[in-house]
Amino acid sequence: MLIAMKQNFKKQIAIPQDHGSWVFILSPLLAGIFAGGNFNYATLSLTIAAMSAFMIRQPMTVFIKAISGRRPKSDLAPARFWLLIYGSITALALIALIWQGFSYVLYLAIPAAPVFAWHLWLVSQRAERKQAGIEVIATGILSLAAPAAYWVALGGYNPLGWWLWAWTWLQSAASIVYAYLRLEQRELKNQPENSELWRMGKRALIYTSFNLFAALMLGWANLIQQLIFVPFLLQWIETLWGITHPSIGWKPTRIGVRQLIVSTLWTILFIICWRA
């Protein structure tokens, strides 16, 4: 019995192994909570629900890999165990959220179902790696945590929550594209010509430049907080630096840590500028 229980507590099954993905759920949650300026019992319920729903992806992915022959069948039991744990926590947190009068927030979870199903289908086909498109879409789903947290913190619906969703998604999308650039650069054998570096970084620069330009123009038109461009300026500068300083020979961990630092700073600056 003890041996069977011990088998369930496998870190690689219980906890997401792509550590850089944590910021894609934590950043929107923190942005929404601090923008709302209030942490209450409903906010706690939402946070627990969002984090447990995020965590459930790992055991579900392991479960699909096990039944499709990509992992040993012995991983099925611990995967089911953690699916039950995270599923139960999510359900209880959502019930608490409904009881506290925020049932409308659950509508934001509807788009997650087809995207999650798409991801699991790719896993079953051994085709989930290097899927930048679905990763960008998935971060859009995770970014819905921002308006949800904002509304719960405020105690009711406010259309400004959709701006929080848009900005956090734009930042996440640009971050993913930039990460793919850095991973591509690490495979280079030698320092390429500047023209080649800019060609490789074109897509990442377009994403961050669009974000910065949109924040500047909308702030200038007084449609949003005028200082919101500041965190996007940080991301734009990082992209310029990354294009001109290729990550040749870098380990993925080093790339991920730098990305985490930049995303953390972006979140802090965004919260400050939103409330300014």
C-alpha positions, -999 to 999 in steps of 0.1 A, spaced: 0 0 0 28 24 10 47 15 -21 17 21 -43 11 55 -27 48 64 -31 45 57 -68 18 84 -71 41 111 -58 63 115 -89 74 151 -95 74 147 -133 37 137 -132 24 160 -106 42 193 -115 45 209 -150 81 204 -162 82 233 -186 90 258 -158 87 288 -181 50 282 -185 43 292 -149 46 329 -157 18 326 -183 -8 319 -156 8 339 -127 13 371 -146 -24 375 -156 -36 365 -122 -13 390 -104 -21 417 -130 -58 412 -124 -56 410 -86 -35 441 -82 -54 461 -108 -86 454 -88 -68 464 -56 -85 439 -34 -78 403 -22 -109 387 -8 -122 351 -3 -135 351 -39 -101 360 -51 -86 331 -32 -112 308 -47 -104 320 -82 -66 317 -76 -70 281 -64 -93 272 -93 -70 288 -119 -38 272 -105 -52 237 -100 -67 238 -136 -33 249 -148 -16 220 -129 -40 194 -143 -24 197 -177 7 178 -166 -10 145 -154 -34 146 -183 -5 149 -207 13 120 -190 -20 100 -191 -24 105 -229 13 96 -234 9 65 -214 -22 52 -233 -6 61 -266 26 42 -258 49 71 -253 53 64 -216 52 32 -195 17 19 -184 29 22 -148 24 60 -152 -13 56 -156 -21 51 -119 -2 82 -107 -16 103 -135 -51 93 -126 -43 100 -89 -33 136 -97 -61 141 -121 -85 133 -93 -66 156 -69 -65 186 -92 -99 180 -106 -114 178 -71 -96 210 -60 -108 228 -91 -144 217 -86 -145 228 -50 -129 262 -57 -154 268 -85 -183 258 -63 -170 283 -37 -168 310 -65 -204 303 -76 -216 304 -40 -198 338 -36 -218 352 -65 -193 350 -94 -207 323 -115 -204 345 -147 -166 342 -144 -169 305 -153 -179 315 -189 -143 325 -194 -132 289 -191 -153 277 -221 -127 285 -248 -102 264 -228 -119 231 -236 -113 230 -274 -77 244 -271 -69 218 -244 -84 190 -265 -63 202 -295 -32 200 -273 -39 165 -261 -46 154 -297 -12 167 -307 4 149 -277 -13 116 -289 2 122 -324 37 130 -310 34 165 -325 31 188 -296 67 202 -297 75 234 -315 39 244 -319 42 282 -315 7 288 -329 -12 267 -303 11 280 -276 1 316 -285 -36 306 -285 -32 288 -252 -16 318 -235 -47 338 -247 -68 314 -227 -46 316 -197 -47 354 -199 -84 353 -193 -74 349 -157 -66 386 -157 -102 399 -163 -115 372 -140 -92 382 -111 -100 419 -118 -138 414 -117 -136 393 -86 -113 418 -69 -137 446 -78 -168 427 -68 -184 429 -102 -180 432 -140 -160 461 -154 -152 464 -192 -116 475 -183 -110 438 -176 -109 431 -213 -79 455 -216 -61 435 -190 -68 404 -210 -55 420 -243 -23 434 -228 -13 402 -209 -20 381 -240 0 404 -262 29 402 -238 27 364 -236 25 360 -274 55 382 -279 74 364 -252 67 330 -268 78 342 -303 110 357 -287 117 325 -268 116 305 -301 140 330 -316 165 325 -287 162 287 -290 168 290 -328 199 311 -321 214 286 -297 218 261 -326 240 285 -346 276 274 -349 291 308 -356 281 345 -353 261 353 -385 261 385 -404 239 413 -390 215 410 -419 209 373 -410 204 382 -373 177 407 -382 161 383 -406 159 357 -378 145 382 -354 120 398 -377 89 381 -363 98 387 -327 105 424 -334 72 428 -352 53 414 -322 70 436 -296 70 466 -319 32 462 -324 27 460 -286 47 491 -279 32 511 -308 -4 501 -297 3 510 -261 18 544 -271 -10 553 -295 -39 542 -272 -23 560 -243 -18 592 -264 -55 590 -273 -64 587 -236 -82 554 -242 -59 536 -217 -35 545 -190 -8 566 -206 21 548 -190 11 513 -201 37 515 -228 66 514 -202 65 476 -196 62 470 -234 92 493 -239 112 469 -216 101 439 -237 110 457 -270 145 467 -257 151 430 -246 141 419 -281 165 443 -298 193 431 -274 184 395 -281 185 400 -319 220 416 -318 234 393 -291 224 358 -303 223 330 -277 248 308 -294 255 278 -273 232 288 -244 215 261 -224 176 262 -226 176 268 -188 196 300 -192 172 312 -219 142 303 -197 156 321 -166 162 353 -186 127 351 -200 113 346 -165 131 377 -152 119 399 -181 83 386 -177 85 392 -140 97 428 -145 71 433 -171 44 422 -147 56 445 -119 59 475 -143 25 468 -157 8 467 -123 26 500 -113 17 517 -146 -20 505 -145 -25 519 -111 -5 551 -117 
